[in-house]
Structure formats: structure tokens, C-alpha cells
């Protein structure tokens, strides 16, 4: 992630009166993701893991995330969307619509993802929290439809793991610095400064470093992410086994 230039002003945001919960229907669930290729994903896991092992974690986290989003989308009766940096592979379920990420820093890419469904209700998540559940996503969607303009889930590292908007608008994220210890706080302030009613969701832990793997894996013991963690842990403890090489 890169820090975007410029200031995070709000002068171009629509008036709060235009941002009541959208009556058009349930939100589209969006996953913003990167193709899980060695050397391009989860680079902060290396070391102690190799680039290939880091990519395995990324692929597993993405698969668990897509499972949860697909299940919640089926319940809502909407088609989920992946906004992808890279090329789709066998890991992408056919039920997902697909859009390519635009070029630019992360705030620009997030803004474009929301603008793809501008004016419609939407929930956006990343691929770093494989512990998300369909039930949790459905609760966030219900809050959007019932009594709030925005649903916001902070991450333990200071960022955020979910942003739901009753009326999707990229201007609500464009220009907010990313990958900073106060990214979540700044994004929350941006939403409130726009006059939105914001509901806070539970704080979750992103998988960014090796220290995050075990705590997150214990939350989803039957998921793909936990299976990769267990496999690599057993290999590292086996004196006769060799770790994968990049």
C-alpha cells in the first residue's frame, strides 16, 4: 500500500441530506483483492516465510474471504463483485462479477471500486481478514438497510477491514491516507464530517505479519487459512522435511 498525495478534504462531498439509507435493495458485497502470486502478496511475511509460502497464505485468506462473501451474497440475493489487481484464476468462483482495479494508490483504487456501484448500497472488504463470517456480513448489511448511512469495521493495526455505504461514493474514501497507524481514525472522521450516521462493527485483526497468523487461524480452525498455517507449522517442526523455496 502507498500513501496518496494531497490532503483529505471533504468540500466535494454531497450533503448529508442526500445520504439516507438506500431503499433500492440489499448492498453489493465487494472484495478488493490482489492475485496471490509469490513476491507480489504478503511480502511482510518474508521472512520468516518464503515468497511462495506467503502467497499460499494470501491465496487461502482470499479463498476463505470469497466463501464468506459468496454465502452472504446468496442470502441477500445479490451478485458479489471482485475488484482485482492481476488476473483471475481457478480460485475465483464463477458467481462473482469481476472488475480490474484502476492504477494508482490504494485510496484511488478503493474509490473506483465504490464508484463502480455509485449511488447503490455496498459493503467492501479486503482479503486480509479470513475470519470474517457470512453472519457478520449480513449483520452489517442489515444495519445499512435499517438505521445507518455507513458501517465501519476498524482493524487492530489502525486501518479498517470493512466499509459499508448506503449510497456508494468514491469521494468518501478518495484522499484518505492509507497504510498509516491512523488510517481508520481518519476514514471514520471523513464519514462523520460528511454528515453520515456511522455504526461501528467489531475490531478485527488483519494478517500482515507472521505474528498475526496463529491468532487469526485459531478463529477459523476449519478454514483454508488455518490449514495452510498448520501445514507450514508441521513442516517447520519436522527435521526431515524441507521448507518450500521460492
C-alpha positions in Angstrom: 0.0 0.0 0.0 1.2 3.5 -0.8 0.4 6.8 0.8 -1.6 9.0 -1.6 -0.6 12.6 -2.2 -2.6 15.6 -1.3 -5.0 16.5 1.6 -8.1 14.6 2.5 -10.5 17.4 2.1 -14.3 16.9 2.1 -15.5 20.0 0.2 -16.7 18.0 -2.7 -18.8 15.5 -0.7 -22.6 15.6 -1.2 -24.8 17.0 1.5 -25.8 14.6 4.3 -29.4 15.0 3.3 -28.6 13.0 0.1 -27.2 10.1 2.1 -30.1 8.4 3.9 -30.1 4.6 3.8 -30.7 3.5 0.2 -34.2 1.9 -0.3 -33.2 0.2 -3.5 -32.3 -3.1 -2.1 -29.5 -5.1 -0.3 -25.9 -4.0 -0.8 -23.5 -5.4 -3.3 -20.6 -7.2 -1.5 -17.2 -6.1 -2.9 -13.9 -7.8 -2.3 -10.8 -5.8 -3.3 -8.1 -8.3 -3.9 -4.7 -8.9 -5.4 -3.8 -12.0 -7.4 -1.9 -14.3 -5.0 1.4 -14.5 -6.8 4.8 -15.1 -5.0 6.7 -11.9 -4.5 3.6 -9.7 -5.0 1.5 -10.5 -1.9 2.1 -10.7 1.8 5.7 -9.5 1.4 5.8 -8.6 5.1 5.6 -12.3 5.9 9.1 -12.8 4.3 11.0 -13.7 6.3 10.3 -16.0 8.1 8.3 -17.4 5.2 9.4 -17.7 1.6 7.6 -15.8 -1.1 5.8 -19.0 -2.2 4.7 -19.7 1.3 3.5 -16.1 1.8 1.5 -16.5 -1.5 -0.1 -19.7 -0.1 -1.3 -17.7 3.0 -2.7 -15.0 0.7 -4.5 -17.5 -1.5 -6.0 -19.2 1.5 -7.1 -15.9 3.1 -8.6 -14.8 -0.2 -10.5 -18.2 -0.6 -11.9 -18.0 2.9 -13.0 -14.4 2.3 -14.7 -15.3 -1.0 -16.5 -18.2 0.6 -18.0 -15.9 3.3 -18.9 -13.2 0.8 -20.5 -15.6 -1.6 -22.6 -17.2 1.2 -23.8 -13.8 2.4 -24.5 -12.6 -1.2 -26.6 -15.7 -1.9 -28.7 -14.9 1.2 -29.1 -11.3 0.2 -29.9 -12.3 -3.4 -27.1 -10.2 -5.0 -24.1 -11.0 -7.2 -20.8 -10.3 -5.4 -18.0 -8.4 -7.0 -14.2 -8.9 -7.0 -12.2 -5.8 -7.9 -8.8 -7.4 -8.8 -5.2 -6.4 -9.2 -3.9 -9.1 -11.5 -5.5 -11.9 -13.4 -8.3 -14.2 -12.2 -7.5 -17.9 -11.7 -9.3 -21.1 -10.7 -9.6 -19.6 -7.2 -12.3 -17.1 -8.4 -15.8 -18.6 -8.1 -18.0 -18.2 -11.2 -20.7 -16.4 -9.3 -18.5 -13.4 -8.8 -18.6 -10.4 -11.1 -15.1 -9.1 -11.9 -13.6 -5.7 -12.4 -10.0 -4.7 -12.8 -8.5 -2.3 -10.3 -7.6 1.1 -11.6 -4.0 2.3 -11.5 -2.9 4.5 -8.6 -2.5 4.5 -4.8 -4.9 2.4 -2.6 -7.3 5.3 -1.8 -7.8 5.8 -5.6 -8.4 2.1 -6.1 -10.9 1.9 -3.3 -12.7 5.0 -4.6 -13.0 3.4 -8.0 -14.4 0.2 -6.5 -17.2 2.2 -4.8 -17.8 4.3 -7.9 -18.4 1.1 -9.9 -21.7 0.9 -8.0 -22.1 4.6 -7.2 -25.3 5.6 -5.6 -26.1 2.0 -4.6 -25.7 0.3 -1.2 -22.4 -1.5 -1.0 -20.1 -3.3 1.5 -16.4 -3.5 0.7 -13.9 -5.8 2.4 -10.2 -6.8 1.7 -8.5 -10.2 1.6 -6.6 -9.8 4.9 -9.3 -10.9 7.3 -10.2 -14.6 6.6 -12.0 -14.8 9.9 -15.0 -12.8 8.5 -18.2 -14.8 8.5 -21.4 -14.7 6.4 -23.4 -13.8 9.6 -21.1 -10.9 10.3 -21.5 -9.5 6.8 -25.3 -10.0 6.9 -25.5 -8.1 10.2 -23.6 -5.2 8.6 -25.9 -5.3 5.6 -28.9 -5.2 7.9 -27.7 -2.2 9.7 -27.1 -0.3 6.4 -30.7 -1.1 5.3 -32.3 -0.2 8.6 -30.8 2.7 10.6 -27.4 3.9 9.4 -25.6 5.5 6.4 -22.3 3.8 6.9 -21.0 0.6 8.6 -17.3 0.7 9.6 -15.1 -2.1 10.9 -11.7 -1.0 12.2 -8.6 -3.2 12.2 -6.3 -3.7 15.1 -3.4 -2.2 13.2 -5.1 1.1 12.8 -6.7 0.6 9.4 -10.1 -0.9 8.6 -11.4 -4.2 7.3 -14.9 -3.3 6.2 -16.7 -0.1 4.9 -20.3 -0.2 4.0 -22.1 2.7 2.4 -25.8 3.2 2.0 -25.0 5.1 -1.2 -21.6 4.2 -2.6 -19.5 7.2 -3.4 -15.7 7.1 -4.0 -15.3 10.7 -2.7 -15.8 9.3 0.8 -12.5 7.4 0.6 -10.5 9.2 -2.0 -7.6 11.2 -0.4 -7.7 9.4 2.9 -4.1 8.3 3.6 -3.7 4.5 3.7 -1.3 2.2 5.5 -0.9 4.6 8.4 -1.5 3.9 12.1 -4.4 6.4 12.0 -5.9 5.4 8.7 -9.0 4.0 10.4 -9.5 7.1 12.5 -9.1 9.4 9.5 -11.6 7.4 7.5 -14.1 7.4 10.4 -13.7 11.2 10.6 -14.2 11.5 6.9 -17.5 9.7 7.2 -18.7 11.7 10.1 -17.6 15.0 8.6 -19.8 14.1 5.6 -22.8 14.0 7.9 -23.2 10.3 7.8 -24.6 8.2 10.6 -21.9 5.6 11.3 -22.3 2.3 13.1 -19.0 0.7 14.3 -18.5 -3.0 13.8 -16.2 -5.3 15.8 -12.5 -4.7 15.5 -10.7 -7.5 13.6 -7.1 -8.4 13.2 -5.5 -8.2 9.7 -3.0 -10.7 8.6 0.0 -8.6 7.8 3.0 -10.2 9.7 3.9 -13.6 10.9 2.7 -12.7 14.4 -0.8 -12.4 13.0 -1.1 -15.9 11.6 -1.7 -18.0 14.7 -4.2 -15.7 16.4 -6.3 -15.4 13.2 -6.0 -19.1 12.3 -7.5 -20.1 15.7 -10.6 -18.1 14.8 -11.2 -20.1 11.7 -9.9 -23.6 12.5 -11.7 -25.3 9.7 -10.8 -22.7 7.0 -8.2 -22.9 4.3 -6.1 -20.3 6.1 -5.8 -22.4 9.2 -5.0 -25.4 7.1 -2.0 -23.6 5.5 -0.8 -22.4 8.8 -1.0 -25.9 10.3 0.8 -27.4 7.2 3.7 -24.9 7.3 4.0 -25.2 11.1 4.3 -29.0 10.8 6.9 -28.7 8.1 9.0 -26.3 10.1 8.9 -28.7 13.1 9.8 -31.8 11.0 13.6 -32.2 10.9 13.3 -34.5 7.9 11.1 -32.0 6.0 12.4 -29.1 3.9 10.6 -25.8 3.7 9.4 -24.7 0.3 11.7 -22.5 -1.7 10.7 -19.5 -3.9 
